[in-house]
């Protein structure tokens, strides 16, 4: 990062006042009567109503539109385990995105926990304050244990975005790219370089979307995860397949698709050239992908390439999913975020990419002509139609699968977050 960009980033977070969030009043607090209703003695009335029936918390407080972004700071972006306080700018940023894109009120919570169980216990005790919880930047394999325990113990939906948000957007883009290349996810040979939380969630969701488990070869730092390999934990063991491949060189030959959620410059030009005709490459390591897009496109003219960066086509960006998924979840007061809701989000994102792109979205990207194809496999984050499309699909899936407490809302499709403020 250049010195100018570093300074701009620091100034952005410091001015006009520190941080990216503030708390604003949603009702009048000007007169003596206002204050008597807001606090004592008037506040006693909603307290009594909630004590009678906990569901009244949704009627008299902001619980139904409130999401907590919670972390232990053990896997902050690509920076590693820097502790909970250092993660606060990221968590504030996540809360900013919830508000900006879906009109959801959100707060960040950084937990200084000495163990996964301590983290679980802390979050379990505060969970019912919120309408939903977005777990963020928690290292693997602890994140799997934490999410599973919280889903079992909490009465609100729990969603680890680094796993499932990444997976939803990745699978939507991967399926569209394969379609453009004349291939299907059910028959594609896929290589996944990386075996952490995001990698495992992506592969699980690809299988739910139709990929064959035996067609997915996953690699960690020690090579291919194959059946019978020693010292695999229970999570990696799920992806162990019968194969003679042991290295990336072995696995990549003839592959239709590559998914990189690992580190920079780990896919070579020669490895890319050994892939099948019309390959798909998702090099999602940030900020430096597994292979430089310019080098990749020089090596293969028949390539569809995606990265996690905004300065190249086909950015794989979680913001295409998580604000809108939570919007749909909250709107029907879903008890959980299940596989059907995730797949509904995948399909909604996929289909939106195939629709004509509004002029204002094209203008936001320098007047570029955007249409479904090799350099446009996913919608842009500024496309206001995402809110209605994804939220509606998720809400309907929640109703259809019996996890919704409220009926499907009648106000979809929405155009923008302003419509629900």
Secondary structure by P-SEA (a helix, b strand, c coil): ccaaaaaaaaaaacccccccbbbbbccccccaaaaaaaccccaaaaaaaaaacccccccccccccbbbbcccccccccccccccccaaaaaaaaaaaaaacccbbbbbbbbbcccaaaaaaaaaaacccccbbbbcccccaaaaaaaaaaaacccccccccccaaaaaaaaaaaaaaaaaacccccccbbbbccccaaaaaaaaaaaaaccccccbbbbccccccccccccccaaaaaacccccccccccccccccbbbbccccccccaaaaaacccbbbbbccccccccccaaaaaaacccbbbbcccccccccccccccaaaaaaaaaaaccccccaaaaaaaaaaaaaaaaccccaaaaaaacccccccccccccccccccaaaaaaaaaaaaaaaaacccccccccccccccccccc
